[in-house]
Each structure stands twice: as structure tokens, then as C-alpha cells.
């Protein structure tokens, strides 16, 4: 192991060996280095692994109270873990005076924990009564920068979205399940008869409610009252919190699609006043964290395959509604592991680090 650096706040990454953790370590090596010591933490079964960060070999240590020794005021611990892990360990960190940045759902609905996307409400990181800042779900993160920019100009009044979610949102298990299923159906004529895909894939559909290869699955999360899924309700609640619109009408349908990386959404946004599609394109083109690709005549529009591995949200198919001059419709996609999780968490951490510079 290399000796700790003396300048800059210390950063701990809990969940460093997971799918999002792997992307985050890449990002830390690509962005301006504001950190002193970077500590990598994971479950006991991953302890002892050696990972590269900032061009240095760093050993992963097990998640115990001792893992946070030396962390205090001005230091940051970033959780890329399931909600139950974050809920258990975040108070341990904040009791030492360090700040927690959490990417799980554990604190997203807590009124004393700001829910932050830096391009939209980065100022909110400064008010954190519990010493915790949360990042949103990767679906919310994919679209919120576009909505934030348009809301600032026109005033958002109503929202309807459908998501097309990549398998990697379910972690390595999701990606591996999709790749395994694709290998089982490749080169076949499956998909033409009822049940043939299910028979080929078998009973093990991994983290998905139905086979994903040659299919789409209109479900993500757990069942809630009224037939809604927990994931749909989360996107609704998070969008309201980030935009500061507590009573915004929102309809969400979450759909899993056979894409490895990159969430996409169709968006129909209604505003308080009439929208000009040309001006809306100008707003989106200038919005931080957004890239406009919108020339259907030339076959230019965003796809998740193009967004994978990139930082921004890619938006296109921007058009005024045919039935309502106050409504705008568009398509947006973003890398769910990068923009949807790792990059957002890194940006939040950098904002907090700037307070102690």
C-alpha cells in the first residue's frame, strides 16, 4: 500500500468493489485530484483485493468500525451500498464528524438529508443537519438536469415519463443475467411463439421479473398500493424533492429493456406558459451536464449505446406537443452507472470538499 497523502480531505469509498464502485474509481483517476488519502472499503469477502485508483495500487479493507479510524471533520465517506448497509453505517461515520454521501435509497426521503444533483440544486449540500447528503436513483438522475433547465425558464406544471432501464442498474447480477440470456437465444428464431423465450431462458430470471433477452419487462421494484412499483414512486418523489415542487403531478412507468448500460426516458413535460421548441433546444444546449443531439432528418438522436461510458445526459427528439402549446416532448438517455450514480456522488463529494479547502 502507498503512504497516505497529506493534502486535501480524506475520502473513503464503501462498496468500492461493486459495479458503481468500479466506475467511481475510474472517475477519481480522471478528474482533478482534490483528495488526500483515499480509502477503499467493502464487505469482508472482498477485503484484501488490490484496486487501482489515481494510478496507485490500493488494498481494500473490510467494513468495520476500525475502517473509519482517522476520519473526522472535513473528511467524506461515500456509500455505494445497499440501503440497509448505508442505514447501519452512516451514523457511525457522522458520529466521528465526517460527512456521508450516500447513493442508496436509505435517506432519500429524509427531510433532514438533502437530495442533490449538482447541476440542479448543488447549493443544497451545505444544509445537512444529519451530516448526510443523498444522491437520487439512477433513473431520476438521467433526466433531472434537462427538467431543471426547462423548469427554470418555463415553470414545470405536470410530468409524464416512461423509463427504459438498463440491466446494469441491478448491479453485476443484472448485467450477467442479460448476457447469459442473450447467449441462450443468440442465433435462434425464438421470440415468434408464446413461451419460447421463457423456455429457453429457464426459471432463473435473475433480478428481473421476467426474461429480459428479446423482451421488455414493465416492472422494477416492489409492489405498492394501487399497482405502482416502489421504483416508480421513488422517481416521482425524488423529482419533486430535487426541483422543489412538492405537489407536482407526475406519472411514471418503469420498464426494463435488454440494454447493458444506459437508461433512457421518454418525457412529456407541461409548463406554466407556452413553450417554443426552438428556444427549448437552446436552453438544453446550454444546460450543464446535458448534450443536445437532435437532427432526426440526418438520423441524429441519442441512444443508450452512445451514452454509455460518458458523463452527460444526452437529449434529442425535442418537439412541441401537437395538442398543447404548453407541453414539450423529448427523449433523454445517460449512463446509469456513471451519470446515474458514480459521477453524481463524486460531484457532491467535491462540492463538500470545497467547503474545507
Beta strands, then each sheet from edge to edge (+ up, - down):
strand 1: 9-14
strand 2: 35-42
strand 3: 50-53
strand 4: 56-59
strand 5: 61-62
strand 6: 76-79
strand 7: 99-102
strand 8: 114-115
strand 9: 132-134
strand 10: 156-165
strand 11: 216-217
strand 12: 249-257
strand 13: 263-271
strand 14: 290-292
strand 15: 294-295
strand 16: 300-301
strand 17: 313-320
strand 18: 327-334
sheet 1: 5+ 2+ 1+ 6+ 7+ 9+ 8+
sheet 2: 3+ 4-
sheet 3: 11+ 12- 10- 13+ 18- 17+ 14+
sheet 4: 15+ 16-
end
